Amino acid sequence: MKTDPDDIPEPDRVPGAPHPRMTGRVIGHDPAIRDFIDAARGGRLHHAWLLTGPRGVGKATLAWSIARWLLSGADSDDLSVAADDPTARRIAALSEPRLQLIRRPWDDKASRLRAEITVDEVRKLLSFFHLSAAEGGRRVAIIDAADEMNVSAANALLKVLEEPPAETLILMIAHQPARLLPTIRSRCRTLRLNPLPPAMMTRVLADLGINEEAEPLAALSDGSVGEALRLAGQDGLARYQQIIDLFATLPRMDRLAAAKLADGAAGRANADGDPFDLTATLLDRFLTRTARAGLMGAPLPQAAQGEGALLARLSPDDLSARVWADAQARLSARARAGRAVNLDPAALVMDMLTELAHLPPAQSALPAKG
């Protein structure tokens, strides 16, 4: 039985947040905007652009803003387009014939999104460019995310890039550009988007109606608005507080609290989010912040109550920081591998917590008295 299209989650949308095509303006990435507009106005518009930077930092918002700006014929200096512009309205409805979106497809047999962008999706570009050529004018394709293509899809895209049709622009979003073929990267012009500083993150979140939790979300999302919105939409701060409270029981980890945290990682992914992905992400962020605290030798902006004191206790020096950093790299890879082969999420998280509880810095960290 085919799934109702209205029930299919969009793979390029952060759960709990509007899709990037619905965002009217790009915030905090003025250098990238200037580079693109200068190239367009100077007649140096490359046929393929690679938008790189951390996940959720605004790459997709920039891609959709570029598409609106080009296809509407706007001449603003910040890529803005009037909300009532006919082209902007068609793009928001995914009904603009001059725009093609390539993303991970839905698998009706498995009733879930595919893990990769398949070659059949990339082949849609060929028919899109061919059929729309008769209409003339600019055509734009967005690939979100290009580093999710499988090998066959990447090779099919390479053929398009080698002989690009006239008046076409391909915008490729890449969270990990190193995963792309070098021959693909060499045929693109790169726009690098950097994380937003904490003060700007707080202002952006306030503009989006997130005031009370703006500061801890800004600290935990590491300069990514998309990640902050995801955490806000999935009660990520409460989940992170669980992690902080659990590790505060070291060196004798509370097994019942650990089991509760692990059980919370179970459950099927849906349009509202993926419990395992959220838990794994927050554990990864905890380990990264713990290592960073030891390397910096100074407190980080707090993302949870008691976090500052805990990080100072677990990672007081460079040696401890390196142990936590090694654990972050190792367990992050294990989480990805375990997810790929459908291991039990609760058992996988419990295994990760047990290993962390036996790290030398964890064993030597004594809880503060009184």
C-alpha positions as CSV (number, residue, x, y, z in Angstrom):
1,M,0.0,0.0,0.0
2,K,1.4,3.4,-1.0
3,T,1.9,6.0,1.7
4,D,-0.2,9.1,1.6
5,P,2.1,11.9,0.3
6,D,1.0,14.1,3.2
7,D,2.4,11.6,5.6
8,I,5.9,11.4,4.0
9,P,8.5,13.4,6.0
10,E,10.8,15.7,4.1
11,P,14.3,14.5,4.5
12,D,15.7,18.0,4.1
13,R,13.6,19.6,6.9
14,V,14.6,19.8,10.5
15,P,11.8,18.2,12.6
16,G,9.8,20.8,14.4
17,A,11.0,23.6,12.1
18,P,9.7,25.0,8.9
19,H,11.3,23.8,5.6
20,P,14.2,26.1,4.5
21,R,12.2,27.1,1.4
22,M,9.7,28.8,3.8
23,T,12.4,31.0,5.4
24,G,12.4,34.4,3.9
25,R,15.9,35.6,4.7
26,V,19.4,34.4,5.3
27,I,20.9,35.6,8.6
28,G,24.5,35.9,9.5
29,H,26.1,34.9,6.2
30,D,26.7,38.2,4.5
31,P,30.1,37.3,3.0
32,A,28.7,34.2,1.2
33,I,25.7,36.3,-0.1
34,R,28.0,39.0,-1.4
35,D,30.2,36.5,-3.2
36,F,27.3,35.0,-5.0
37,I,25.6,38.3,-5.9
38,D,28.9,39.7,-7.1
39,A,29.5,36.7,-9.4
40,A,25.9,36.9,-10.7
41,R,26.1,40.6,-11.5
42,G,29.6,40.4,-12.9
43,G,28.7,37.7,-15.4
44,R,30.8,35.1,-13.6
45,L,28.0,32.8,-12.4
46,H,29.5,29.3,-12.3
47,H,27.2,26.5,-13.3
48,A,27.6,24.5,-10.0
49,W,28.0,25.8,-6.4
50,L,28.9,23.7,-3.4
51,L,27.5,25.1,-0.2
52,T,29.4,23.7,2.8
53,G,29.5,24.1,6.5
54,P,28.1,22.4,9.6
55,R,24.7,20.8,9.5
56,G,21.9,23.2,10.2
57,V,24.0,26.4,9.8
58,G,21.9,27.8,7.0
59,K,23.2,26.2,3.8
60,A,19.7,25.1,2.6
61,T,18.2,28.4,3.5
62,L,20.9,30.1,1.4
63,A,20.3,27.7,-1.5
64,W,16.5,28.4,-1.6
65,S,17.1,32.1,-1.3
66,I,19.4,32.0,-4.3
67,A,16.8,30.1,-6.3
68,R,14.1,32.6,-5.4
69,W,16.3,35.5,-6.2
70,L,17.5,34.2,-9.6
71,L,14.2,32.8,-10.8
72,S,12.1,35.8,-9.7
73,G,14.5,38.3,-11.3
74,A,14.9,40.2,-8.1
75,D,17.7,42.8,-7.7
76,S,18.0,43.1,-3.9
77,D,21.4,43.2,-2.3
78,D,20.5,40.5,0.3
79,L,18.7,37.9,-1.8
80,S,15.4,39.0,-0.4
81,V,12.2,38.5,-2.5
82,A,8.8,39.9,-1.8
83,A,6.6,37.2,-0.1
84,D,3.8,37.8,-2.6
85,D,6.0,37.4,-5.6
86,P,4.5,34.7,-7.9
87,T,7.7,32.8,-8.3
88,A,8.3,32.8,-4.5
89,R,4.8,31.4,-4.0
90,R,5.3,28.7,-6.5
91,I,8.7,27.7,-5.0
92,A,7.1,27.5,-1.5
93,A,4.5,25.2,-3.0
94,L,7.2,23.1,-4.9
95,S,5.3,23.9,-8.1
96,E,7.9,26.1,-9.9
97,P,8.6,24.4,-13.2
98,R,12.1,26.0,-13.5
99,L,13.3,24.4,-10.2
100,Q,14.2,20.8,-9.5
101,L,14.8,19.4,-6.0
102,I,16.9,16.3,-5.5
103,R,16.8,14.6,-2.1
104,R,16.5,11.2,-0.5
105,P,13.4,9.4,-1.8
106,W,10.7,7.6,0.1
107,D,10.8,3.8,0.1
108,D,7.2,2.5,0.0
109,K,8.1,-1.1,0.6
110,A,10.1,-0.3,3.7
111,S,7.8,2.6,4.7
112,R,10.7,4.9,5.4
113,L,13.1,7.3,3.7
114,R,16.0,5.8,1.9
115,A,19.4,6.3,3.5
116,E,20.9,7.6,0.3
117,I,20.1,9.7,-2.8
118,T,19.7,7.1,-5.5
119,V,20.8,7.3,-9.2
120,D,17.1,7.5,-10.3
121,E,16.8,10.7,-8.4
122,V,19.8,12.3,-10.0
123,R,18.7,11.1,-13.5
124,K,15.6,13.4,-13.0
125,L,18.1,16.2,-13.6
126,L,18.6,15.1,-17.2
127,S,14.9,15.1,-18.1
128,F,14.4,18.3,-16.1
129,F,17.1,20.1,-18.1
130,H,16.0,18.6,-21.4
131,L,12.3,19.3,-21.0
132,S,12.7,22.8,-19.6
133,A,15.2,23.9,-22.2
134,A,12.4,24.5,-24.7
135,E,10.9,27.1,-22.4
136,G,14.2,29.0,-22.2
137,G,15.4,31.1,-19.3
138,R,17.3,30.2,-16.1
139,R,16.8,26.7,-14.5
140,V,17.9,25.8,-11.0
141,A,18.5,22.5,-9.3
142,I,19.0,22.0,-5.6
143,I,20.6,18.8,-4.2
144,D,20.1,18.4,-0.5
145,A,22.4,16.9,0.6
146,A,25.0,16.0,-2.1
147,D,27.0,14.0,0.4
148,E,24.1,11.6,0.7
149,M,24.4,10.4,-2.9
150,N,25.4,6.8,-3.4
151,V,28.2,5.9,-5.8
152,S,26.0,5.5,-8.9
153,A,24.2,8.8,-8.2
154,A,27.5,10.6,-7.8
155,N,28.7,9.3,-11.1
156,A,25.5,10.3,-12.8
157,L,25.8,13.8,-11.4
158,L,29.5,14.0,-12.6
159,K,28.3,13.5,-16.1
160,V,25.9,16.4,-15.8
161,L,28.7,18.6,-14.4
162,E,31.1,17.7,-17.1
163,E,28.7,18.9,-19.8
164,P,26.4,21.4,-18.1
165,P,23.4,22.7,-20.1
166,A,23.2,26.4,-20.8
167,E,21.5,28.7,-18.4
168,T,21.5,26.2,-15.6
169,L,22.6,26.4,-12.0
170,I,23.1,23.5,-9.7
171,L,23.2,24.2,-5.9
172,M,24.7,21.4,-3.9
173,I,24.4,21.3,-0.1
174,A,27.2,19.3,1.6
175,H,27.6,18.8,5.3
176,Q,30.7,16.6,4.7
177,P,32.1,17.7,1.4
178,A,35.1,15.3,1.8
179,R,32.7,12.5,1.1
180,L,32.1,13.8,-2.4
181,L,34.2,12.6,-5.4
182,P,37.2,15.0,-5.9
183,T,36.1,15.3,-9.5
184,I,32.7,16.7,-8.4
185,R,34.3,19.1,-5.9
186,S,36.7,20.4,-8.6
187,R,33.8,21.3,-10.9
188,C,32.1,23.5,-8.3
189,R,32.6,26.8,-6.8
190,T,32.5,26.6,-3.0
191,L,30.6,28.9,-0.6
192,R,31.6,28.1,3.0
193,L,29.2,29.0,5.7
194,N,30.6,29.3,9.3
195,P,28.7,28.7,12.6
196,L,27.0,31.8,14.0
197,P,28.6,33.4,17.1
198,P,26.6,32.9,20.3
199,A,25.3,36.5,20.5
200,M,23.9,36.3,17.0
201,M,22.5,32.8,17.6
202,T,20.6,34.2,20.6
203,R,19.2,37.1,18.5
204,V,18.1,34.8,15.7
205,L,16.4,32.4,18.1
206,A,14.6,35.4,19.8
207,D,13.4,36.5,16.3
208,L,12.0,33.0,15.9
209,G,10.1,33.3,19.2
210,I,12.5,31.3,21.3
211,N,13.4,33.6,24.2
212,E,13.6,31.7,27.5
213,E,15.8,28.9,26.2
214,A,17.7,30.9,23.6
215,E,21.1,30.9,25.5
216,P,21.3,27.2,26.4
217,L,20.1,26.3,22.9
218,A,22.8,28.6,21.4
219,A,25.4,26.9,23.5
220,L,24.4,23.4,22.7
221,S,23.7,23.8,19.0
222,D,27.3,25.1,18.3
223,G,26.3,28.0,16.0
224,S,23.7,26.1,14.0
225,V,20.2,27.6,13.9
226,G,18.8,24.4,12.3
227,E,20.2,22.3,15.2
228,A,18.8,24.7,17.8
229,L,15.4,24.4,16.2
230,R,15.6,20.7,16.1
231,L,16.6,20.5,19.8
232,A,13.8,22.9,20.7
233,G,11.2,20.9,18.8
234,Q,12.3,17.6,20.3
235,D,12.8,18.8,23.9
236,G,16.5,18.4,23.5
237,L,17.4,20.5,26.5
238,A,15.6,18.3,28.9
239,R,17.3,15.3,27.3
240,Y,20.7,16.9,27.6
241,Q,19.9,17.7,31.3
242,Q,19.4,13.9,31.7
243,I,22.9,13.3,30.4
244,I,24.4,15.9,32.7
245,D,22.6,14.5,35.7
246,L,23.7,11.0,34.8
247,F,27.3,11.8,34.5
248,A,27.2,13.8,37.7
249,T,26.8,10.4,39.4
250,L,30.3,9.3,38.3
251,P,32.5,7.5,39.2
252,R,29.7,5.1,40.1
253,M,27.2,5.7,37.4
254,D,23.5,5.4,38.4
255,R,22.5,2.3,36.4
256,L,18.7,3.0,36.7
257,A,19.2,6.5,35.3
258,A,21.4,5.1,32.5
259,A,18.8,2.6,31.6
260,K,16.1,5.3,31.5
261,L,18.3,7.4,29.2
262,A,19.0,4.4,26.9
263,D,15.3,3.4,26.8
264,G,14.5,6.9,25.6
265,A,16.6,6.3,22.5
266,A,14.2,3.6,21.4
267,G,11.3,4.2,19.1
268,R,10.7,4.6,15.4
269,A,11.8,7.7,13.6
270,N,8.9,9.8,12.2
271,A,8.2,13.4,11.1
272,D,8.7,14.6,14.7
273,G,12.2,13.2,14.9
274,D,14.4,10.2,15.6
275,P,14.8,9.3,19.3
276,F,18.1,7.5,18.7
277,D,19.6,10.2,16.5
278,L,18.7,12.8,19.1
279,T,20.3,10.8,22.0
280,A,23.4,10.0,19.9
281,T,23.7,13.6,18.9
282,L,23.5,14.9,22.4
283,L,26.0,12.3,23.7
284,D,28.3,13.4,20.9
285,R,27.8,17.0,21.8
286,F,28.5,16.2,25.5
287,L,31.7,14.5,24.7
288,T,32.8,17.3,22.4
289,R,32.1,19.9,25.0
290,T,33.8,17.9,27.7
291,A,37.0,17.7,25.6
292,R,36.8,21.3,24.6
293,A,36.5,22.4,28.3
294,G,39.7,20.6,29.1
295,L,41.6,22.1,26.2
296,M,40.4,25.6,26.7
297,G,40.9,25.6,30.5
298,A,38.0,28.0,30.8
299,P,34.3,27.4,31.3
300,L,32.0,27.2,28.3
301,P,28.6,28.8,28.2
302,Q,26.3,26.5,30.1
303,A,23.7,24.4,28.2
304,A,22.3,22.7,31.3
305,Q,22.2,23.2,35.0
306,G,25.4,22.0,36.7
307,E,27.2,21.5,33.3
308,G,30.0,23.9,34.0
309,A,31.0,22.2,37.3
310,L,30.7,18.8,35.8
311,L,32.9,19.5,32.8
312,A,35.5,21.1,35.0
313,R,35.5,17.9,37.1
314,L,35.6,15.4,34.3
315,S,38.1,17.3,32.1
316,P,40.5,19.3,34.2
317,D,43.5,19.2,31.8
318,D,44.8,18.5,28.3
319,L,45.3,14.8,29.1
320,S,41.7,14.2,30.2
321,A,40.5,16.3,27.2
322,R,42.3,14.0,24.8
323,V,40.7,10.9,26.3
324,W,37.2,12.4,25.9
325,A,38.0,13.5,22.4
326,D,39.2,10.0,21.4
327,A,36.0,8.6,23.0
328,Q,33.9,11.0,21.0
329,A,35.4,10.0,17.7
330,R,35.2,6.3,18.5
331,L,31.6,6.3,19.8
332,S,30.3,8.6,17.1
333,A,31.5,6.0,14.5
334,R,30.0,3.2,16.5
335,A,26.6,5.0,16.7
336,R,26.6,5.4,12.9
337,A,27.6,1.8,12.2
338,G,25.1,0.5,14.7
339,R,22.3,2.5,13.1
340,A,23.3,1.3,9.7
341,V,22.8,-2.4,10.6
342,N,19.7,-1.7,12.7
343,L,21.1,-2.6,16.2
344,D,18.8,-2.2,19.1
345,P,19.0,1.6,19.9
346,A,18.6,1.1,23.7
347,A,21.2,-1.6,23.9
348,L,23.6,0.5,21.7
349,V,23.2,3.6,23.9
350,M,23.6,1.5,27.1
351,D,26.8,0.0,25.7
352,M,28.2,3.5,25.0
353,L,27.3,4.8,28.4
354,T,29.0,1.8,30.1
355,E,32.2,2.4,28.2
356,L,32.2,6.1,29.0
357,A,31.7,5.3,32.7
358,H,34.9,3.2,32.7
359,L,37.1,5.9,31.0
360,P,40.1,6.9,33.3
361,P,38.9,10.5,33.7
362,A,35.4,9.2,34.7
363,Q,36.8,6.8,37.2
364,S,39.1,9.4,38.8
365,A,36.4,12.1,39.0
366,L,35.0,12.4,42.5
367,P,31.6,14.2,43.0
368,A,31.8,17.5,44.8
369,K,31.0,17.2,48.5
370,G,28.1,19.0,50.0
